[in-house]
């Protein structure tokens, strides 16, 4: 009886001592370390924004940066911080300090879900958009009335690092057809560019185009 009791106590003690690896791994995914030049509020808030961006892309992927509310969310990153701590950076580092930040897991997960819904809504608004993870397709943009409009459109598209190439292949008096190659789904790229105020989805899909947009001056 004593031996059985001792064995029970020993097993219970061993179980209590075992590390909770799943919980620790999940928590670690919401922690980041950011170099900072000083301990001012401005540097701290900037580090919070950078850190939240790292956590979101770590949990969801780079496509999350195309959500319309992504930039606003980074600006309010401090609201999602659970705790933070400054430490001296190792000798020879470019910055004298590092800021260790832990974000609220549930709050970040909720934010990620919201941003993913925004991405999906943007995708639904683009008729016939490419649905693969990048590739080549055609984009029709109407209301292109001058060479200057075309120049501005190409500059806007090429400013997005997910657009690998874009070239005009046809045009008429109302718009231009572009051959476009992207490293992310076209609807995600267009949803991000739409927020800059010059492109909006065309209610009527253009024949032969994977996506149709209107140009706004």
LUMMARFI-277084 format. One record per residue: residue in three letters; x, y, z of N, C-alpha, C, O, CB in turn. Coordinates in steps of 0.2 Angstrom, whole numbers, plus 2048, in hexadecimal, padded with zeros to 3 digits. Glycine has a CB too. Layout:
ALAXYZXYZXYZXYZXYZ
...
//
This chain:
UNK8047FA80080080080080480680080380B7FC7FB800806
UNK80A80680480E80C80481180D7FE8128127FB81380B80A
UNK8148077FB8178087F481280B7EF81580F7EB81A8017F2
UNK80C8097EF80780B7EA8068137EB8068177E68018087EB
UNK8068157F280581C7F380B8207F180A8257EE80481D7FB
UNK81181D7F28178217F08178227E981A8277E681D81D7F3
UNK81681C7E581681D7DE8118227DB8128257D78148167DB
UNK80B8227DE8068277DC80982E7DD8088337D97FF8267E0
UNK80C82F7E380E8367E58148387E081483E7DD8118367EC
UNK8188337DE81E8347D981B8367D281E83A7CF82282E7D9
UNK8168327D08138337C981083A7C981183E7C480E82E7C7
UNK80C83C7CF8098437CF80E8487CF80D84D7CB8058437D5
UNK8148477D281984C7D281C84D7CC81E8537C981E84B7D8
UNK81D8487C88218487C281C84B7BD81E84F7B98228417BF
UNK81584A7BD81184D7B88108557BA8108597B580A84A7B9
UNK8118577C081085E7C18178617BF8168677BD81085F7C9
UNK81C85E7BF8238617BC8238617B58288657B282885D7BF
UNK81F85D7B182085D7AA81E8647A78198677A981B8587A7
UNK8228677A282086D79F81A86D79B81986879882787079B
UNK81687379A81187379681387678F81287B78E80B877799
UNK81587178B81887478581387778081587C77D81B86E781
UNK80D87477F80887877B80787F77D80788377880287477A
UNK80588078380488678580A88B78580989178380188678D
UNK81088978681688D78681788F77E81989477D81C889789
UNK81688A77A81788B77381289077081489576C81788576F
UNK80C89077280789577080989C7738088A076F800893772
UNK80B89C77980C8A277C8138A57798138AB77880E8A2784
UNK8178A177781D8A477481C8A776D8208AB76B82289E773
UNK8178A576A8158A77638138AF7638128B275E8108A3760
UNK8118B176980F8B876A8148BC76E8128C17718088B876E
UNK81A8BA76E81F8BE7718248C076C8268BC7688228BA777
UNK8278C676D82C8C87688318CC76C8308CF7718298CD762
UNK8378CD76983C8D176B83E8D67668418D47618428CD76E
UNK83E8DD76783F8E27638458E67658458E976B8398E6761
UNK84A8E876184F8EC76384C8F37638488F575F8558EC75D
UNK84E8F776884C8FE76985290376A85790076E8478FF76E
UNK85290976885890D76985791177085C913773858913764
UNK85191177385091477A84A91277D84690D77A85091C779
UNK84891478284291278683C91778683891778A84491078D
UNK83C91B78183792078083191D77E83191877B83992677C
UNK82B92177F82591E77D82491D77682191977381F923780
UNK82792277282792176B82A91B76882791776482A927768
UNK83091976B83491376983090D76B82F90876883B91376C
UNK82D90E77182990877482390676F82290176E82790977B
UNK81F90C76E81990B76981B908762818904760815911769
UNK82190A76082390875982590175A8238FD75582990C757
UNK8288FF75F82A8F87608248F37618238EE75F82E8F7766
UNK81F8F67648188F27658158F175E8138EB75D8138F6769
UNK8158F675A8128F57538168F074F8138EC74C8128FC74F
UNK81D8F174F8218EC74C8208E574E81F8E074A8298EE74C
UNK8208E475581F8DE7588188DB7568188D575581F8DE75F
UNK8138DF75680C8DC75480C8DA74D8098D474C8078E1755
UNK80F8DD7498108DB7428138D47418118D073D8138E073E
UNK8198D474581C8CD7458188C77478188C27458238CE749
UNK8148C974D8108C375080A8C274B8098BC74A80D8C6756
UNK8078C77488028C57438048C173D8018BC73B7FF8CC741
UNK80A8C373A80C8BF73480F8B973680E8B47328128C3731
UNK8118B873C8138B173F80D8AD74080E8A773E8178B2746
UNK8088AF7428028AB7437FE8AA73D7FB8A573C7FE8AE749
UNK7FD8AF7397F98AF7337FC8AE72C7FA8AB7287F48B5733
UNK8028B272B8058B27258068B97228028BE7258028AE720
UNK80A8BA71D80B8C171B8058C47178048CA7178118C1716
UNK8008C07157FA8C37127F68C77177F28CB7147F68BD70F
UNK7F78C671D7F38CA7227F58D27217F18D67237F48C8729
UNK7FB8D371F7FD8DB71E7F88DE7197F98E47188048DB71C
UNK7F58DA7147F18DD70F7EA8DF7127E68E370E7F08D970A
UNK7E88DE7187E18DF71B7E18E771C7E68EA71E7E08DC721
UNK7DB8EA71B7DA8F171B7DB8F47227DE8F97237D38F3719
UNK7DA8F07277DB8F272E7E18F17317E28F27377D58F0732
UNK7E68EE72D7EC8EC7307F08F17337F38F17387F18E872A
UNK7F18F772F7F58FD7317F29007377F690273C7F690272C
UNK7EB9007377E890373D7E98FF7437EA9017497E190473C
UNK7E98F87427EA8F47487F18F574B7F28F47517E98EC746
UNK7F68F57477FD8F67497FE8FD74D8028FD7528028F6743
UNK7FA90274B7FA90874F7F79087567F990C75A7F690D74B
UNK7F39037577F090275D7F38FB7617F08F97657E990175D
UNK7F98FA75F7FC8F37627FD8F47697FD8EE76C8038F275E
UNK7FE8F976C7FF8FA7737F98F77777FA8F577D800901775
UNK7F38F77747ED8F57787ED8ED7787E98EA77C7E78F7774
UNK7F18EA7747F28E37747F78E07787F88DA7797F28E076D
UNK7FC8E477B8018E277F8008E07867FC8E37898078E877F
UNK8028DA7878008D778E8068D97938048DB7988008CF78E
UNK80C8D97918118DC7958188DD7918188DA78B8138D779B
UNK81C8E17938228E27908288E37958278E579A8228E878B
UNK82E8E27928348E379783A8E579283B8E278D8368DD79A
UNK83E8EA7958448EC79184A8E879484A8E679A8458F4793
UNK84E8E77908558E479185A8E778E8598EA7888548DC790
UNK8608E77908668E978D8688E47878688DE78886C8EA792
UNK8698E778186B8E377C8728E077C8768E378086A8E7775
UNK8738DA77987A8D877A87F8DC77787E8E177387A8D1776
UNK8858DC77988B8E077788C8E077088B8DA76D8918DE77B
UNK88C8E576C88D8E57658878E67618878E775B8918DF763
UNK8818E676587B8E776187A8EE75F87D8F37618758E5766
UNK8768EF7598758F67568718FA75B87290075B8728F5750
UNK86D8F775F8688FB76486A8F976B86C8F476C8618FA762
UNK86A8FE76F86C8FD7768678F977A8698F677F86D90477A
UNK8618F977885C8F577C8588F07778588F17718578FA780
UNK8558EB77B8508E77778498E877C84A8E87828528E0776
UNK8448E777883D8E877C83A8E177B8388DF7758398ED779
UNK8398DD7808358D778082E8D878182C8DB7868388D2785
UNK82A8D677C8238D877C81F8D177C8208CD7788218DC777
UNK81A8D17808158CB78080E8CE77E80C8D27828158C7787
UNK80B8CB7798048CE7777FF8C977A8008C377B8048CE76F
UNK7F98CC77B7F38C877D7F18C37787EF8C57737EE8CD77F
UNK7F28BD7797F08B77747E98B87727E98B876C7F28B1777
UNK7E48B87767DE8B87747DC8BF7707D98BE76B7D98B877A
UNK7DF8C47727DD8CB76E7E18CA7677DE8CD7627E08D1772
UNK7E78C87677EA8C77607E68C275C7E58C47567F18C5761
UNK7E48BD75E7E08B875A7DA8BB7587D88BA7527DF8B275E
UNK7D68BF75C7D08C275A7D28C87547CE8C874F7CD8C675F
UNK7D78CB7557D98D07507DB8CD7497D98CF7447DF8D4752
UNK7DE8C774A7E08C37447DA8C17407DA8C173A7E58BD745
UNK7D58BF7447CF8BD7417CB8C273D7C88C17387CA8B9746
UNK7CB8C87407C88CE73D7CC8D07377C88D27327C88D4742
UNK7D28D07377D68D27317D58CD72B7D58CF7257DD8D3733
UNK7D58C772D7D38C17287CD8C27257CC8C171F7D48BA72B
UNK7C88C47297C18C67267C18CB7217BE8CB71C7BC8C772C
UNK7C58D17237C68D671E7C98D47187C78D67127CA8DC722
UNK7CE8D07187D18CD7127CC8C970E7CC8CA7087D78C9714
UNK7C88C57117C38C270D7BE8C670A7BC8C57057C08BD712
UNK7BC8CB70E7B78D070B7BA8D47057B68D57007B58D5710
UNK7C08D57057C48D97007C48D46FA7C38D66F47CB8DB702
UNK7C58CE6FB7C58C96F67BF8C86F27BE8C76EC7C88C26F8
UNK7B98C86F77B28C76F47B08CD6EF7AC8CC6EB7AE8C66F9
UNK7B38D36F17B18D96ED7B58D96E67B38DD6E27B38DF6F1
UNK7BA8D56E57BD8D56DE7BB8CF6DA7BD8CA6DB7C58D46E0
UNK7B78D16D57B48CC6D07BA8C86CD7BE8CB6CA7AF8CF6CB
UNK7B98C16CD7BE8BD6C97C58BD6CB7C98BC6C77BD8BF6C2
UNK7C68BF6D27CD8C06D47D18B96D47CE8B46D57CE8C36DB
UNK7D88BA6D37DC8B46D37DB8B16DA7DC8B56DF7E38B66D1
UNK7DA8AB6DB7DA8A86E17E08A36E37DF8A06E97D38A36E2
UNK7E58A36DF7EB89F6E17EF8A36E67EE8A96E77EE89D6DB
UNK7F48A06E87F98A46EC7FE8A76E88048A56E87FD89F6F1
UNK7FC8AC6E48008B06E08008AC6D97FD8A76D88078B06E2
UNK8048B06D48048AD6CD8038B36C88038B96CA7FE8A86CC
UNK8018B16C28008B66BD7F88B66BB7F58B16BC8048B46B6
UNK7F68BC6BA7EF8BD6B87EE8C46B47F38C76B37EB8BD6BE
UNK7E88C66B37E78CC6AF7E28D06B37DE8CE6B77E38CA6A8
UNK7E48D76B37E08DC6B77DE8E16B27E28E46AF7E48DF6BD
UNK7D78E26B27D48E86AE7D38EE6B37D08ED6B87CE8E56AA
UNK7D58F46B17D48FA6B47D18FF6B07D49016AB7DA8FD6B7
UNK7CA9016B17C79066AD7C890D6B07CB90E6B57BF9046AD
UNK7C59126AC7C69196AD7CD91B6AD7CF91F6B17C391A6B4
UNK7D19186A87D891A6A77D891F6A17D791D69C7DD9146A6
UNK7D89256A37D692A69D7DD92E69B7DC9326967D29306A0
UNK7E292C69D7E893069B7EF92C69D7EE9276A17E993769E
UNK7F492D6997FA92A69B7FD92B6A28009276A580092C696
UNK7FB9316A57FC9326AC7F992D6B07FC92B6B57FB9396AE
UNK7F292C6AF7EF9276B37F29206B37F391D6B87E79266B0
UNK7F491E6AD7F89186AC7FE9186B08009136B47F99166A5
UNK80291D6B080891E6B380791D6BB80B91A6BE80C9246B2
UNK8029206BD8009206C57FE9196C78009176CC7FB9266C6
UNK7FA9166C27F890F6C47FE90A6C47FE9076C97F390D6BF
UNK80290B6C08089066C080C9076C680F9036C980C9076B9
UNK80D90E6C781190F6CD80E90D6D481290A6D88129176CE
UNK80790D6D480490B6DA8059036DB8069016E07FD90D6DA
UNK8049006D58048F86D580B8F66D780C8F16DB8028F56CF
UNK8108F96D48178F76D581A8F96DB81F8F66DE81C8FA6CF
UNK8168FD6DF8198FF6E68178FA6EB81A8FA6F08159066E8
UNK8138F56E98118F06ED8168EA6EC8178E76E780A8ED6EC
UNK81A8E86F181F8E36F181D8DC6EF8218D76ED8248E36F7
UNK8168DB6EF8138D56ED8128D46E68108CF6E380D8D36F1
UNK8128DA6E28128DA6DB8188D96D881D8DE6D880E8E16D9
UNK8198D46D58208D26D28218D56CB8268D76CA8218CA6D1
UNK81B8D66C781C8D96C18158DB6BF8108D86C081F8D56BB
UNK8158E16BB80E8E36B88108E76B28148EB6B180A8E76BD
UNK80C8E56AC80D8E86A68078E96A28038E46A28128E46A1
UNK8058EE69F7FF8EF69A8008EA6948058EA6917FF8F7698
UNK7FA8E76937FA8E368D7F58E56887F58E26827F98DB68F
UNK7F08E968A7EB8EB6867E78F16897E88F268F7E58E5684
UNK7E48F56847E08FB6877DB8FD6827DB8FB67C7E5901688
UNK7D69016847D190467F7D090B6827D490D6877CB8FF67F
UNK7CA90E6807C99156827C79156897C691B68C7C491867E
UNK7C590F68D7C39106937C790D6997C690E69F7BC90C694
UNK7CC9096977D090669C7D69026997D89036937CC9016A0
UNK7DA8FF69D7E08FB69B7E08F469F7DE8F36A47E68FF69E
UNK7E28EF69B7E38E869D7EB8E769F7EF8E969B7E18E3698
UNK7EC8E56A57F28E46A77F48DC6A97F08D96AB7F48E86AE
UNK7FA8DA6A77FC8D46A98008D56B08058D96B08018D16A3
UNK7FE8D16B58018D26BB8038CC6BF7FF8C76BE7FB8D66C0
UNK8088CC6C280B8C66C580C8C86CD80F8CD6CE8128C46C2
UNK8098C46D18098C66D880C8C06DC80B8BA6DA8028C86DB
UNK80F8C16E28118BC6E780C8BA6EC80D8B66F08178BE6EA
UNK8068BE6EC8008BC6F07FA8BC6EC7FA8BF6E68008C26F6
UNK7F58BA6EF7EE8BA6EB7ED8C16E97ED8C66EC7E98B76EF
UNK7EB8C16E27E98C86DF7E48CC6E37E58D26E47E78C76D8
UNK7DF8C86E67DA8CC6EA7DC8CF6F07DA8D46F27D48C76EB
UNK7E18CC6F37E58CF6F97E88D56F77E88DA6FB7E98C96FC
UNK7EC8D56F27F08DA6F07EC8E06EE7ED8E66F07F58D96EA
UNK7E68DF6EA7E28E46E87DE8E76EE7DD8ED6EE7DD8E26E3
UNK7DC8E36F37D98E56F97DD8EA6FD7DB8EF6FF7D78DF6FD
UNK7E48E96FD7E88ED7007E98F46FD7E98F96FF7EF8EA701
UNK7EA8F36F67EB8F96F27E48FE6F27E59046F17EC8F86EB
UNK7DE8FA6F27D88FE6F27D89036F87D59086F77D28F96F3
UNK7DB9016FE7DB9067047DE90C7027DE9117067DD90270A
UNK7E390C6FD7E79126FC7E29176F87E591D6F77ED9116F8
UNK7DC9166F67D891A6F37D791B6EC7D49206E97D99216F6
UNK7DB9176E87DB9186E07D89136DD7D79136D77E29196DE
UNK7D790D6E07D39076DC7CD9056E07CD9056E67D89026DC
UNK7C89036DC7C29006DF7C08FB6DB7C18FB6D57BD9066E1
UNK7BC8F66DE7BA8F06D97B58F36D47B18F76D67B78EB6DE
UNK7B58F06CE7B08F26C97AA8ED6CA7AC8E76CA7B38F16C2
UNK7A48EF6CA79E8EB6CB79E8E66C579A8E16C57988EF6CC
UNK7A08E86BF7A08E46B97A68E16B77AB8E56B679D8E86B3
UNK7A78DB6B77AD8D76B67AF8D86AE7AA8D86AA7AD8D06B7
UNK7B58DA6AC7B78DB6A67B98D46A27BC8D06A67BD8E06A5
UNK7B78D369C7B88CD6997BF8CC6987C38D06967B48CD692
UNK7C28C669A7C98C469A7CD8C669F7D38C469F7CB8C7693
UNK7CA8C96A47CE8CB6AA7CD8C76B07C78C56B17CD8D36AC
UNK7D28C66B47D18C26BA7CE8C76C07CB8C46C47D88BF6BD
UNK7CF8CD6BF7CD8D26C47CB8D96C07CF8DA6BB7D18D36CA
UNK7C68DC6C27C48E36BF7C48E86C47C18E76C97BE8E26BB
UNK7C78EE6C37C78F36C87C68FA6C47C78FA6BE7CE8F46CB
UNK7C48FF6C87C39066C57C990A6C87CB9096CE7BC9096C7
UNK7CB90F6C47D19136C77CD91A6C97C991D6C57D69156C1
UNK7CF91C6CF7CC9226D27D29276D37D79256D57C99216D9
UNK7D192D6D07D69326D17D69356D87DA93A6D97D59386CB
//
